């Protein structure tokens, strides 16, 4: 089981805290981490860069000089991209750089960076010793913990007044970044040389991923049950349709048999009646020759 040491604000070891193996004990997935980092950097771009084409630049509606006879190169507008002050060819336009990523991959990326940052984790019991927001006092704490010369990421849950005082104390120190446990992200964790947090916030992080996993499992179970119900209903509908089709075909077969019997006898009777009623043909009489 993965664990981390718990120290006080002076760096003295107090105890150990267990870390969730499903978060801090997995093998980091480097490919997913890279995809998540690229997505975060892309989504942070404003995409507001804009240049004007020759159509959008003001002026240039008149031909500067006639086409021939001046000895100069032909020109149709002073706003041509070849001219100073003209439009820009293929310049940037406002666009959306955002990239989507499945929820499970985002969670895996976050768990992977946390698992790879166990060695950088510094867990203190609490920050209750901070009775007021003092940057000098927080700088002394960082020095006591031996992380004053590193880029420090402070993760807080903001569940107490001390967290607010810590945020005010640390925000003016170069190389120190303070974030909420709800805003954990791949970029900040990768850039940090040390991660400072307290036991309560660590428990919040563990419970957060447990809740996400439970929610995913419940959604998968409901989805599978709905799928099974739809399959059963489709099967029942198909069985009913087959039964109705069979009944219809049997009915059609019976009606066809009953209708086909007289049709077969009718031609024979008609033929017989026709043979009875038809008179015998007499040979044609030869014409008489006129007497000469």
Beta strands, then each sheet from edge to edge (+ up, - down):
strand 1: 3-7
strand 2: 13-18
strand 3: 121-124
strand 4: 152-156
strand 5: 176-180
strand 6: 194-198
sheet 1: 2+ 1- 3- 6- 4- 5-
end
